[in-house]
Amino acid sequence: MNSVLFVCTANICRSPMAMGLLSSIVEVPQEWKIESAGVRARFGFLAHGYVVSLLNEKGVNISKHISRPITEDLLDEFNLTLVMEVGQKEGIKTAFPTMSHKVFLLSEMIGQRFDIVDPIGGNLVDFQQTAKEIENILNAGYEKICELAKPPSQSPSTRSG
């Protein structure tokens, strides 16, 4: 199964937004495991209301999303971990060095290296801009995400053809 874990700070804005947006564009949703967590998240908070509303407009319901912190066991469940900020990537690689080979910035999926700004504390327009940026990256980087999200046994170097 293809799998992606999106990570942001508190797991209430950017990572659930990315989780919902990718879930809406994958070709065969049943073949994917797409979840999210936060580097400083506390367990049990709902996604921000603007995030829920914006995703509802796209036909994606994340109203039952519950925030959770990142753990080594959680990272181990996924083939690809996509983070929103350089500091998050560096922090995860330092805290969980055995997972570092599968941790990337979301922006690296389009060959760049920049942070996705956290809209928390902003207005609806700020959340819309963040959603649009994430959606653009997911669409432009879709092939790379698909390749990196495959189980190791299905990677090009180990697949029989």
C-alpha positions in Angstrom: 0.0 0.0 0.0 1.2 3.5 -0.8 1.5 5.6 2.3 2.2 9.2 3.2 2.3 10.9 6.6 2.0 14.7 6.5 3.6 16.6 9.4 3.3 20.2 10.6 3.5 21.8 14.0 0.2 21.3 15.9 -1.6 19.0 13.4 -4.6 21.2 13.1 -3.9 23.3 9.9 -1.4 22.4 7.3 -0.9 18.7 7.7 -4.6 17.8 7.9 -5.1 20.2 4.9 -2.5 18.3 2.9 -3.9 14.9 4.1 -7.4 15.8 2.8 -6.2 17.4 -0.4 -4.0 14.4 -1.4 -6.8 12.0 -0.4 -9.0 13.9 -2.9 -6.6 13.6 -5.9 -5.1 10.0 -5.6 -6.4 7.9 -8.4 -7.3 4.8 -6.3 -7.9 5.9 -2.7 -8.2 2.3 -1.5 -4.5 1.8 -2.4 -3.4 4.6 -0.1 -2.9 5.3 3.6 -2.7 9.1 4.1 -2.6 10.5 7.6 -1.1 13.4 9.5 0.7 14.3 12.8 2.5 17.2 14.4 6.0 17.8 15.8 4.5 19.7 18.7 1.0 18.4 18.6 -1.1 17.5 21.6 -3.5 14.6 21.2 -7.2 15.3 20.8 -7.7 18.6 19.0 -10.0 19.0 15.9 -8.7 20.5 12.7 -9.1 24.3 12.5 -12.6 25.4 11.4 -11.3 27.1 8.3 -9.5 23.9 7.2 -12.6 21.9 7.7 -14.7 24.4 5.7 -12.1 24.7 2.8 -11.9 20.9 2.5 -15.7 20.6 2.6 -15.9 22.8 -0.4 -13.7 20.3 -2.2 -15.9 17.4 -1.1 -13.4 16.2 1.6 -14.7 15.7 5.1 -12.1 15.9 7.9 -14.5 17.0 10.6 -13.5 14.0 12.7 -9.7 14.6 12.4 -8.0 14.5 15.8 -4.5 15.9 16.3 -1.7 13.7 17.4 2.0 13.9 18.0 4.6 12.3 15.8 6.3 9.2 17.2 8.8 6.7 15.9 6.2 4.0 15.7 4.0 6.3 13.6 6.8 7.3 11.3 7.6 3.6 10.8 4.1 2.9 9.4 4.6 5.2 6.4 6.8 5.0 3.3 7.0 8.8 2.9 6.8 11.6 5.4 6.2 15.1 4.1 6.8 18.1 6.4 6.0 21.7 6.0 9.1 23.4 7.3 12.9 22.9 7.1 13.1 22.9 10.9 10.5 20.1 11.1 12.6 18.0 8.7 15.8 18.6 10.6 14.1 17.9 13.9 12.6 14.6 12.8 15.9 13.5 11.2 17.7 14.3 14.5 15.1 12.7 16.8 14.5 9.6 14.6 17.7 9.1 12.5 16.6 5.7 11.3 13.6 7.4 9.5 15.6 10.2 7.9 15.7 8.5 4.4 12.0 8.9 4.0 11.5 12.5 5.3 11.2 15.3 2.8 9.9 18.9 2.7 6.6 19.1 0.8 8.2 21.6 -1.5 10.9 19.1 -2.4 8.3 17.2 -4.3 8.5 20.0 -7.0 12.3 20.3 -6.8 12.4 23.3 -4.5 13.1 23.9 -0.8 10.9 26.3 1.0 8.5 26.4 4.0 4.8 26.3 3.8 3.7 29.2 6.0 1.5 28.3 8.9 -1.8 30.2 8.6 -2.7 29.8 12.3 -3.9 33.2 13.7 -4.7 34.4 10.2 -8.0 35.0 8.4 -9.8 32.9 5.9 -7.8 34.4 3.0 -4.5 33.2 4.7 -5.9 29.7 5.0 -7.1 29.8 1.3 -3.6 30.8 0.2 -2.0 28.0 2.2 -4.5 25.5 0.8 -3.9 26.7 -2.8 -0.1 26.4 -2.3 -0.4 22.9 -0.9 -2.8 21.8 -3.6 -0.5 23.2 -6.3 2.5 21.3 -4.9 0.5 18.1 -4.6 -0.7 18.3 -8.2 2.7 19.3 -9.6 4.6 16.8 -7.5 2.1 14.0 -7.8 4.3 11.6 -9.7 7.2 12.0 -7.3 4.9 11.6 -4.3 3.5 8.4 -5.9 7.0 7.0 -6.5 8.2 7.8 -3.0 5.0 6.6 -1.3 5.3 3.0 -2.7 6.3 0.2 -0.4 10.0 -0.5 -0.5 9.4 -3.8 -2.3 7.8 -1.9 -5.2 10.5 0.7 -5.6 12.2 0.8 -9.1 15.5 -0.7 -7.8 13.9 -3.7 -6.3 10.9 -4.3 -8.5 11.1 -7.2 -11.0 10.0 -6.3 -14.4 
